[in-house]
Every structure is written in structure tokens, then in C-alpha cells.
Amino acid sequence: MIKHLAANHEVTVASLVRSRGEALVGAGIAPFCTRYEMAEVRNPIQIVRMLLRVPTPTPSSMGFFYSQALARRVRERLARERFNLIFVHCSSVAQYVADVSGIPKILDFGDMDSQKWLEYARYKAFPLSAGYWLEGRKLAREERRLAGRFDLCTATTRAEWETLEGYRTGVATDWFPNGVDSAYFAPTAEPYDADTLCFVGRMDYYPNQECMFDFCARTLPLVRARRPNVKLLIVGADPSAAVRKLGELPGVTVPGSVPDVRPYLQRSALMVAPLNIARGTQNKILEAMASGVPVVASRVAAGGVDAVAGEHLAVASTPEEYAQAILRILGDPAERRRLAVAGRERMLSHHAWDRSMQRLDRIIDRCLNSWRDASGELAWKAGPAT
């Protein structure tokens, strides 16, 4: 989105980083925007900010994502520069500009995080379940309040948009899909291993952890009973100790953080995405399908992808269904090839960034039209998608 907007406009980016190393990597955004502000936050301080909000109506997650330094820099920028648009990505950072007036503002929720916390409550034991339930309820109320402070609000999928619409704030809403870089994630001529599965995702993220614990306990044994040589690669940054311990199971390897996930994808016969908790679009599915790697996903994870179950990817709900779908693809090279081609073509036609950005341009114009006066004082023209 930043690269697209910067092609025709001056873009200032303000963001949080969690370490100096992350800030150094984040500095790579410099060629794609006019200027950027990054503020570092560290866990001990952010955890305290979260805990201080527990007995208050304010969601704890708002405390975790709050930085006095970033708030100050945003205020200073707004005081000395004139902006035509404020675009916020994710509700957790909407707090920095919620009270700003006189400038058109769009809040892109992406996923409706409140629903994710409420889903967590179903999988966590008490008292954590109660904590997640409380946070979900508080955040849903805050999402509704924040939506009313912006001129237009968006989400990533139609399902997330329906949740947003259900708040009935009276504010204009819309949605535009995540895209995938299909040139970067592309099929290769390298051979794949017919007995290798992979899962790709950040492994400090609870939904990813939970689905791998469940998959390794209930589904993988069913697959290996029929194909004893099947291997599972769990690829993703910052695996917890419990995730690393999965590497002690027969056939399971946990590479953890890797510089490039593509070699792991491309040597796999398929990728599994058996998430029980999933909101919005799972980028890992888009990337695998764009790479020509078939995907076997849960129904909830597949629901965030504009694709047809059975035609572009396989969908399952139970360990037996997962095992059946996996074994069918592993045992039938022609079926694997069919899904690989169909999945890739669907990404090119329905999750290409240029189409998504054309939709974003229309959303921005829709927001700004309400601000333009007869003389066209607000000068903004969304350029063609590139």
C-alpha cells in the first residue's frame, strides 16, 4: 500500500518497532516513502501499560501499542505539515489520531481483533479464558467508538466487513483484499519432495502454535500411518520452547526463523493451514498458492481467501478429513499439479496487488469526495495502480 500510494503522493509513515534490529530492517522502507517515524517499544514497559488498563474500560491491547514518543512525533508532524489524508492500518494504532479533526481519515481495521480475542477465550483455560473474553468485549466497544471518529472504515474480507457493518456506527465502510506478490512468490523448476509438508507462519503467534500442536497430535499420526516417510516442516519466526519441542516428534522439523521461506515452500508437496482460530486473510495461504504449492486448509482459514474449495485448494474440518486430503494429493501427482496451477491462476486473477490497489484508490476517492468543495480545494487524485 505504501509503495502504491508513494507512486503519486508524498507519504509519511509512522510505526512502532520492538527492537533496534527491527528498526534497522524497517529503515528499508525509506526508498518507498517521503519520510518515516519509528518509535521503539519494549515488553516490560508495554506489559505494565496493558496491566494498568485491565480494571478500566480501555482495552489492554491499546496500552501495549501505545508509545508516548510516537504520539509526540505524530502531533508534531500534524502541527507543522498539511496532510490531505490520514490512513490508519489496524485499530490498535488508531488512538494516535482518533481525535484529529480537519483532515479526512480512513481506518483500515484489516481484521476485527475483538473477534479474535473472543475466539481465544474458547481455547484457553480459566482464568486466561475470562481475560480474553473481557478484552474481546472491551475491544469490540472500542472498535465501535473508534469507527465513529473516522470518515470511512475498511476491512480485509467481506466477512470482516460484515462484522464492521454490524456495529451500525453510521460511518461509511468498505473492504479491499490482501494481495500477494506473485512475481516474488512464483513457481520454480526445482523438484519437490513428495513426502514433505510444510506450515509457514510466525510461531510466537498463538493461533499458529495451537493449530500445530493439534495437527501434530491428531492428524500427522494418521498421515504417517499410511505414509511413514512423511515429514513436516514448521517454518516461522520466534518459535516458543513448546513449538521447538515438536521437533522431537517423528518426522517433524522446526527450522524456526529463516531468511527466506520460499525454498521451504517450493520443496514441499503441499502446505497445511489447519488453523482453528483465523480472522481475515491468511497471507501464508496466498503465498503458497502463488508459489504453485497446493494448500490443505481449515474451513475458517480458507474463508479469508477468494478461492473455491476443491477447485483451487483443499478444505478440511477434522483430522480424518485433513489426512484424507493430504494423502490424496501426495499420492496423485496429477491432482497436485492441477491444484498447483489452479491456485496460482486464482492468485493472479483475484489476489493481485494491482487489483486490490485499484479498489483502494476508489475507497480513498469515496472518502475524499465528501471533503472536496466546489473549487476542488482538496487536491488529491488517486493514480493508476502500478
N, C-alpha and C positions, 0 to 999 in steps of 0.2 A: 504493500500500500504506500509506503514511504517513497519507494523508487518511482512508482507510478505518479504520485502527486508532485514529486520534485521535478518531473519532466517538464511541467508547465508553471510551477509555482515555487515560491520560496517557502521551505518547510523547516520549522523549528521543532525538534524532538526533545521531550523531557521524559526521563525514565529513571527507574530505580535499578541499582545493581547490588549484588550481595557480597561482592569481594573485589579486591583490586584486580585480580586476574580477570574477573568478568568485565570489569570496566575497560581493561586493555583490549579484550576481544570486542566489546561493544563500541570501542572507538573506531572500529572498522566501518561504522555507519557514516563516518564523516563525508565520504565522497557522494553520498546519496541524499544529503540534506544541507541546508544553508548553515545551520548551527545545531548543536545539541547540548543539553544539560543532563548530567548524570549525577545522582546522589547515592552514596553508598549507605546501606543499612546492614546492621549485624544482628544476629539472632538474639543474644541476651537482652539487648535493649528492646527489640521488637516484641519479644515474648512478654516482657513486662508491660509494654503498651497494650498487648492483647488482654492480659490478665486484668488490667485496670478497667477494661470495658465490660468484663463479664457481668458485674452487678448493675450495669447501665443499659439503656435501650439501644446503645450503639453496638453494632456487630464487632466482635473481636477482630475479625479479619481486616476491618478498616484501620485498626490500630497497628496491625502487622505491616500494612502497606503505607503507613504514614511516615514521612520524613520532614522534619522542620526545615532542613536545608533545601529540599526540593520545593517545599511550599514557598519559601522565601524567594528562591530563584524564579519561580513561576510568577509570583507577584511583581517582582522587579521587571521581568520581561514585559508583562502586560502594562506596566506603568509607563515604560519608555518606548514601546513599539505599538503600531496599529496592526492588528490582525484581522483578516477577513473571515476567518473561520477557526473555531476550536474543535478538534476531533479527538475524542477520548476513546481509547481502546481498553475495555474492561471496567466494570463498575467499581473495582477496588481503588482505582485512582481518580474516579470522578470527583472525589472530595476536594481535590486541589482547585477545581474551577467551578464547582456547583453553584457558588454564589456570585460568579462573574456575570455581569449584565452588559448589554450594549454590543455584544458580539454574537453572531449565530453560533450555536453549539450543537454538535451531534454526539450522542453517547452510544458507542458500539458495545453492547453488552457481550457480544460473542456468545458465550454460554451464560445461562441464568444460574449463577453459582449457588443461589439459595437452594435450588432443587438438588444440586449435588450433595450439599451438606445434609439435607433431609434424607437422601438415599444412603449416605454414610451411616446414618442412625440405625438403619435396618441391618447393617453388617457388623456394627461394633457392639461389644458387651457393655452393660451398665457399669460405671456411670458415664463412660465415654459416649454411649448412645444418647443419653439425655443431653450431654453437652452439644453434640452435633445437631440434635433436634432443636435445641434452643437457638443455636447460631443460625440454623436454617430459617427459623421463624423470624428472627430479628433481621436477617439479611433480606428476606422477602419484603418485609416492611420498608427497609432502607432502599431496596431496588425501586419500589413503587414511588418513594419520596424523591429519589434522585431523578427518575424518569421525568417527573414533573418540573425539574429545574432545567431541562434541556428542550431544544426546539424540535428535535427529531431523535428517535432511538431505533437502533437496529440490533439484529441478532444474526447468528451464523446459519441457522437452518430454519425451515418452516416450523418445525416442532418447537424450537426455542422461541421463535416469533409468536407462536400461539400462546405460550406462557406469558410473554411480554404483553400481548394484547389483552390477556385475561386480567391484567392489573387495572384496566379501564381508567387510565390516567387522563385521557382526552388528548394526549400528545401524539403527534404523527409517528407512525412506526413503519418499518420495512425490514427486509433481510437480504443479505447477499452471501453467497457461499465462499468457503475457503477454496483456494486454488492450490495447484501443485506445479512445481517447476518441472515440466515433462521433458525438458532438454537435459536437466541435471539428473533427474531420476528417469533413466531410459534403459531399455533392454540392452544387453551386451551379447556378444557371440561366445562368451565364456560358458563352459558346460556347468550344469548344476548337479548337485548330489541328490539322487532320487530318494535318499533316506534322511535328508536333513530338513528339519522345520526350524523356523525362527519366530521370535517375538521381539519387536522393537519398541522401545518406549522408555521414558525416564523411570528409573527403578527406585527413586525416592518418593514416588507418587503412589498413594495408597491404592487407587483402582487398578493400576498396573501390577502392584505387588499382590493384591488379593486374587486377581484372575490367574496369575502364575502359580500361586500356592494351590489354588483349586484345580487348575489344569494338570499340574504335576501329580497331584494326589489322586485324581479321579479319572482323567482322560488319557494321559500318557501311558499308564499301565495297560489300558485296553488296546492302544495302538501297538505297543511293543509286544503284546501277547501274540499279535498276528505278524508283526514285522520286527523281530528282535533287534535289528540293526538301526532302527530309527533313533535319530539324535535331535535334541532340542537346543538351540542357541538362544539364550536370553540376553539381548543386547540393549544396553541403555545406561545412561549416566547415573552415577552415585547409587549403586545397589546397596541396600541395607545388609546387615550381617545375616539376617534371616533369608534374604534373597540369595546371597552368596552361598549359604548352606545348601540351597537347592542343587548347587553344582556337585554335591556329594551323591546325588541320586544317579542311578544307572542311565547313561545316555544324555545327561544334562550338563551343559557347559554354560558358565556365566562370564562372558568376556567383560561385561561392565561397560565403562566409558571407552569409546573408540573414536579415533579421529574422523572416521567416515563409515557410515552404516551401509553404504551401497555394496561393498564386497560381500558382506554377510547376507544381505538380501539376495544378491544375484547368485550365490552359490546354494541357496535354499530351494527345495522343490516347491515350498509354499510358506506363507506366513499365517500364523494363527493370531486372531484378535478376539479371544474368548472373554471379553470384558463383561462383568456383571453390572458394573457401575459405569455409565458412559453418558456424557452430555455433549451436545454439539457434534462437530465433525472430528473424527479421529484422523489426524494428519498421517499417522503411520499407515493407515489403510490406503489413503490416496497415494502415498509414496510407493508402497509395494505394488499397487495396481499399475501405476505409471511405469514402474520398472519392469513390467511384464511378469510379475510374480503373483500367482494365484493366492487368494485370501480366503480363509475359512473364519468367519466372524460370528459373534453373537448377534441376535436379532437387534438388541438395543444399540450395539456399536454400528451395525450395518445401517440402522435407521438414520444416521447422520450423513450418509453418503448418497448422492444422487445416482443410484445404480439399482439394477433389478436382481433380486436374489435368484440364484440358479442360472441366470444369464451372464452376469458379469462377475459375480463372486458367490461363494457357497455360504450358507447361513445355517446355524445350528443352535439348539437350546439346551440339550442335555449331553452328558459325557458320551452316551451311546451315539447320539447324532453327530457330535464332533468326530468321534473315532470313525464312524462310517464315512463321513465326508472326506476326512483326511486320507483314509485307506483307499477310497475310490480314486482320488487324484494321484496318489503315489503309485497306484497300480495301473494307471491308464495314461500313458504319455500323450495320447491324442486328446484326452479330456483336459489334461494340464495345459497343453498348447492352446486349446480352444479358449479356456478361461484367461490365459495369459494375454492372448490377442484381444479378446472382448473387453477385458478390464482396462487394458491400455487405451483402446479406442474410446471407451467411455470417459476416461480421464481427459482425453483430448477434446471431447465434444461437450462435456458437462462440468468439468472442474479445471478448465484452463484459466489462468490468471487474467488473461486479456478480457475474457467474457465477464468474469467477476468484477473487474475494474470498470468495465463499461456500465455495469449495474450500479457500482458505487458512484460513478460520475452522475448518473441520473438521480441518485438519492441526494447527493450534495446539491445539485441544481434545484431539486424539490425543496430542500431546506432554505436555500438562499433566495429563491423566488419570493418567499414571503417577506424578505428583508429589502429587496430592491425597490426603490421608489421610481417614480415615473421618469426621472432623469438618469436612472441607472447608476446612482451614486456608488453602490457596492459593486466594484469591478472584479468579477470572477467569471472565468469561462473554463469549464472542465474540458481539457484537451482530449484528443483521441487516445484510447488505450494503446499502450506500447508493450 
